[in-house]
């Protein structure tokens, strides 16, 4: 009963299982006993049709009942052991050994449980009797009241789904961390920052001198948030069909779209799931990255184009002038094509997105936050 309180199932004073079956446990025992008795009286060729009609929960109860160290009904006879046969401790203690027919039925039930698991979840079934050492007694687990929540998880493979999700998250986290390391190695240390911005946005650290250096060698915490969020967004969008992009992009602000536009040009295999575009005739590798061997696939070029279109669409809702793209500022504020991601470029990006210097239009705070700029983005 690890992780479960006896009091939740057997009363406020319970410290373990009570000496007798509860009413619900008696129902499970009685129902399964009668079914096992019925099946044992049938010809083995008739079993499959009966087992197919049962739920996986019923099959688990029935499978446990085949371990019962009693005769089922009055007709069952045990098989005759060989002369050298030594009964198992369980059989010796309780003076009963299962008949060959019951062993065959137990195996047939287990095959049906495995078949259901593969049919509905494409996963192997879990033998709950393995938990009897901690959660039951001598192979009996599924029958107990306190085990019903976990039995449901086992049948529905819920706990394995959770395990897969955890593994998936850990794998994705490792992929993103490696992407950040490569980004810092190939881009961040080359980002141009004037001395005034360096002192304002990047506090001096050991090994970093704003008077002579550019951006610090590592992303700041806010820059990491932008990178991670946009990396996952591009990864997610690249998994979708291109017809599904519009609804996702329309829900974003222009601010976020500018971050996303830059990430779409990242010279890495995003998520490790992309296939590099073949080299075109006469094409030369870019010198933008020191390890620029990954050629961005056509689908990501299409995504970059769609993000640009969405930026234009948001802009046209409020301003007559065309949108301002901050990429032209890379010579002074970043390292092409990355500008919007840096802390010291946020004021310039906001002015570009909201066109505060060349337009008299001032959208309401609610509209501004929905379509243009959200001060709390990624917070």
C-alpha positions in Angstrom: 0.0 0.0 0.0 2.9 2.3 -0.8 1.7 5.9 -1.2 -1.8 5.0 -0.1 -3.3 5.3 3.3 -5.2 2.2 4.7 -7.5 4.7 6.4 -8.7 5.9 2.9 -10.0 2.4 2.1 -10.6 0.4 5.3 -11.7 2.9 7.9 -10.2 5.5 10.2 -8.4 3.0 12.5 -7.0 0.8 9.8 -3.2 0.1 9.8 -3.4 -2.5 7.1 -6.0 -4.7 5.4 -8.8 -5.9 7.7 -9.0 -9.7 8.5 -11.9 -10.2 6.1 -12.7 -9.1 2.6 -14.6 -5.8 2.2 -18.0 -6.0 0.4 -16.5 -4.8 -2.9 -13.6 -7.3 -2.6 -16.2 -10.1 -1.9 -18.0 -9.1 -5.1 -14.8 -9.3 -7.1 -13.9 -12.6 -5.6 -17.3 -14.1 -6.1 -17.7 -12.9 -9.6 -14.3 -14.1 -10.7 -14.6 -17.4 -8.9 -17.8 -18.3 -10.7 -16.4 -17.2 -14.0 -13.3 -19.4 -13.5 -15.5 -22.3 -12.4 -17.6 -21.9 -15.5 -14.6 -21.7 -17.8 -13.0 -24.7 -16.3 -16.1 -26.8 -17.1 -15.9 -25.7 -20.8 -13.9 -27.2 -23.5 -10.7 -25.2 -24.1 -11.8 -24.3 -27.6 -14.7 -22.2 -26.1 -12.5 -20.0 -24.0 -11.5 -17.4 -26.5 -15.1 -16.3 -27.3 -15.9 -15.9 -23.6 -12.6 -14.0 -22.8 -13.2 -11.6 -25.8 -16.4 -10.4 -24.1 -14.6 -9.3 -20.9 -13.0 -6.0 -20.1 -9.3 -5.9 -19.2 -10.2 -5.1 -15.6 -12.3 -8.4 -15.4 -9.4 -10.3 -17.1 -7.0 -9.0 -14.5 -9.3 -10.2 -11.7 -9.8 -13.5 -13.4 -6.1 -14.0 -14.0 -5.4 -13.6 -10.3 -8.1 -16.0 -9.5 -6.3 -18.7 -11.4 -3.6 -18.5 -8.7 -6.1 -19.5 -6.0 -4.7 -22.4 -4.0 -8.0 -24.1 -3.8 -10.0 -26.4 -6.0 -12.4 -24.4 -8.2 -15.8 -26.0 -7.7 -15.6 -29.7 -6.9 -14.6 -31.1 -10.2 -11.1 -29.9 -10.6 -8.2 -32.3 -10.1 -4.5 -31.5 -9.9 -2.1 -33.0 -12.4 0.1 -35.8 -11.2 3.7 -34.6 -10.7 6.7 -36.5 -11.8 8.6 -38.6 -9.3 11.4 -36.0 -9.0 8.9 -33.1 -8.6 9.2 -30.9 -5.6 6.2 -28.7 -4.9 6.7 -25.0 -4.7 6.7 -23.5 -1.2 3.3 -21.9 -1.9 1.8 -25.3 -3.0 3.5 -27.2 -0.2 2.2 -24.8 2.4 -1.4 -24.8 1.2 -1.4 -28.4 0.0 -2.6 -27.6 -3.5 -1.1 -27.5 -7.0 -2.9 -26.1 -10.0 -4.3 -28.4 -12.6 -2.8 -28.4 -16.1 -6.1 -27.1 -17.5 -6.1 -24.1 -15.1 -2.5 -23.4 -16.0 -3.6 -23.3 -19.7 -6.5 -21.1 -18.8 -4.2 -18.7 -16.9 -2.0 -18.5 -19.9 -4.9 -17.9 -22.3 -6.2 -15.1 -20.1 -2.8 -13.4 -20.0 -2.6 -13.6 -23.8 -6.0 -11.8 -24.0 -4.8 -9.1 -21.6 -1.6 -8.6 -23.7 -3.7 -8.6 -26.9 -5.9 -5.8 -25.5 -2.9 -3.7 -24.5 -1.3 -3.9 -27.9 -4.7 -3.4 -29.7 -5.5 -0.2 -27.8 -2.2 1.3 -26.7 0.5 -0.5 -28.7 2.3 -1.2 -25.5 3.1 -4.4 -23.6 0.7 -5.3 -20.7 1.9 -5.1 -17.1 1.8 -8.1 -14.9 0.4 -6.7 -11.6 1.3 -9.9 -9.7 4.9 -8.5 -9.7 3.6 -5.9 -7.2 2.3 -8.5 -4.7 5.4 -8.3 -2.6 4.6 -4.7 -1.6 0.9 -4.3 -2.4 -0.8 -7.7 -1.8 0.0 -11.3 -1.0 1.1 -14.3 -3.0 0.2 -13.0 -6.4 -3.0 -11.3 -5.3 -3.0 -7.6 -6.0 -5.8 -6.5 -8.4 -8.6 -7.7 -6.1 -7.9 -5.3 -3.2 -9.7 -2.0 -2.8 -6.6 0.0 -2.1 -5.1 -1.1 -5.5 -8.0 -0.1 -7.7 -6.7 3.4 -8.6 -3.3 2.0 -9.8 -5.0 -0.9 -11.6 -6.8 1.6 -13.7 -3.5 3.3 -14.5 -2.0 0.0 -15.4 -4.9 -0.9 -17.7 -5.0 2.5 -19.4 -1.2 2.7 -19.5 -1.5 6.1 -17.8 1.6 5.8 -15.7 3.6 4.8 -18.8 2.2 7.7 -20.7 3.4 10.0 -17.8 6.8 8.3 -18.0 7.0 8.9 -21.7 6.1 12.5 -21.2 8.8 12.9 -18.6 11.4 11.3 -20.9 10.2 13.4 -23.8 10.5 16.6 -21.7 14.0 15.7 -20.5 15.1 14.9 -24.0 13.7 18.1 -25.3 15.3 20.1 -22.5 18.7 18.5 -23.4 18.2 19.4 -27.1 17.4 23.0 -26.3 20.4 23.3 -23.9 22.7 22.1 -26.5 21.2 24.5 -29.0 21.8 27.4 -26.6 25.4 26.2 -26.1 26.0 26.2 -29.8 24.3 29.6 -30.2 26.5 31.1 -27.5 29.6 29.6 -29.0 28.9 30.8 -32.6 26.8 34.0 -32.2 26.5 35.6 -28.8 30.1 36.5 -28.2 30.2 38.3 -31.5 27.1 40.5 -30.9 27.8 44.2 -31.1 26.8 46.4 -28.2 27.9 50.0 -27.7 29.5 50.8 -24.4 26.5 52.8 -23.0 24.1 49.9 -23.6 26.6 47.4 -22.3 26.8 49.2 -18.9 23.0 49.6 -18.8 21.9 46.1 -19.8 24.8 43.8 -19.0 26.3 44.1 -15.5 30.1 43.6 -15.5 31.0 40.0 -14.6 34.2 38.2 -14.2 35.9 38.1 -17.6 33.5 40.6 -19.2 34.6 44.2 -19.7 31.9 46.4 -21.4 34.6 48.9 -22.5 36.3 46.4 -24.8 33.9 43.5 -25.3 30.7 43.0 -27.1 27.8 41.1 -25.6 28.7 38.9 -22.6 29.6 35.3 -23.7 26.3 33.9 -22.4 22.6 34.7 -22.8 21.0 36.7 -20.0 18.0 35.1 -18.2 15.5 37.1 -20.3 17.4 36.3 -23.5 17.3 32.6 -22.6 13.5 32.9 -22.1 13.1 34.3 -25.6 15.4 31.8 -27.2 13.8 28.8 -25.4 10.2 29.9 -26.1 10.9 30.6 -29.8 12.9 27.4 -30.3 10.0 25.3 -29.0 7.6 27.4 -31.1 9.5 26.8 -34.3 10.0 23.1 -33.4 6.2 22.8 -32.9 5.3 24.7 -36.1 7.8 22.5 -38.2 5.9 19.4 -37.0 2.6 20.8 -38.3 1.3 20.8 -41.8 1.8 24.2 -43.5 -2.0 24.7 -43.7 -2.1 24.8 -39.9 0.4 27.7 -39.5 -2.0 30.6 -40.1 -4.1 30.1 -37.0 -1.0 29.7 -34.8 0.8 32.8 -36.1 -2.3 35.0 -36.1 -2.6 34.4 -32.3 0.9 35.9 -31.7 1.9 39.6 -31.3 4.2 41.3 -33.7 6.8 41.4 -31.0 6.7 37.6 -30.7 6.6 37.2 -34.5 9.9 39.2 -34.7 11.5 36.9 -32.2 10.2 33.9 -34.2 11.3 35.3 -37.5 14.9 35.4 -36.3 14.7 31.9 -34.8 13.4 30.6 -38.1 16.8 31.5 -39.5 18.8 29.6 -36.9 21.5 27.6 -38.6 20.8 24.4 -36.5 18.8 21.3 -36.9 15.8 22.3 -34.8 14.7 19.5 -32.5 17.0 17.1 -34.4 14.1 16.2 -36.6 14.8 18.3 -39.8 16.4 17.0 -42.9 19.1 19.4 -44.3 18.3 20.8 -47.8 20.7 19.4 -50.4 23.4 21.8 -51.8 22.3 23.6 -54.9 24.6 23.9 -57.9 27.2 26.5 -57.3 26.0 27.2 -53.7 28.6 28.0 -51.1 28.4 27.5 -47.4 27.6 30.7 -45.4 30.3 32.0 -43.1 27.7 33.1 -40.6 28.3 30.1 -38.4 31.6 28.5 -37.7 30.0 25.1 -38.1 27.4 26.0 -40.7 26.9 22.6 -42.2 23.2 22.4 -41.7 21.3 23.8 -44.6 17.9 25.1 -43.6 15.2 23.0 -45.3 12.6 24.4 -47.7 9.8 24.0 -45.2 11.5 26.4 -42.8 12.1 28.9 -45.5 8.3 28.7 -46.2 7.7 29.3 -42.5 10.0 32.3 -42.4 8.0 33.7 -45.4 4.7 33.1 -43.5 6.0 34.8 -40.4 6.9 37.8 -42.5 3.5 37.9 -44.0 1.9 37.8 -40.6 4.0 40.7 -39.4 2.8 42.7 -42.4 -0.8 41.7 -41.7 -0.6 42.9 -38.0 1.0 46.1 -39.1 -1.5 46.9 -41.8 -4.3 46.7 -39.2 -3.1 49.9 -37.6 -0.5 51.7 -39.7 -0.3 53.1 -43.3 3.4 52.8 -43.5 5.0 49.4 -44.1 6.4 47.5 -41.1 9.9 48.2 -39.8 12.1 45.1 -39.7 14.9 45.4 -37.1 17.2 43.1 -39.0 18.8 46.1 -40.7 20.1 47.2 -37.3 22.2 44.1 -37.0 25.4 46.0 -37.9 25.1 48.1 -34.8 22.8 46.2 -32.4 23.5 42.5 -33.0 24.9 39.9 -35.3 23.0 39.2 -38.5 20.2 38.0 -38.6 19.8 38.3 -34.8 18.7 41.6 -33.3 15.3 41.3 -31.7 16.4 38.7 -29.1 19.0 40.9 -27.3 18.1 42.9 -24.1 19.7 46.0 -25.4 17.6 45.9 -28.6 14.2 45.8 -26.8 13.5 49.6 -26.9 14.4 49.7 -30.6 12.2 46.7 -31.3 9.2 48.2 -29.5 9.6 51.5 -31.4 9.7 49.5 -34.7 6.7 47.3 -33.8 4.5 50.2 -32.5 5.9 52.7 -35.0 6.1 55.3 -32.2 8.5 57.6 -34.2 6.7 57.8 -37.5 3.0 57.3 -36.8 0.5 59.3 -34.8 -1.7 56.2 -34.4 -1.8 54.9 -30.8 -3.8 51.7 -30.5 -5.6 51.1 -27.1 -3.6 49.3 -24.5 -5.8 46.2 -25.0 -5.3 46.1 -28.7 -1.6 47.0 -28.4 -1.1 44.0 -26.0 -3.1 41.6 -28.3 -1.5 42.5 -31.6 1.7 44.5 -31.2 3.6 44.5 -27.9 3.1 42.7 -24.6 5.3 44.0 -21.8 4.7 40.7 -19.8 5.5 38.3 -22.6 7.3 35.2 -21.4 7.0 36.4 -17.8 
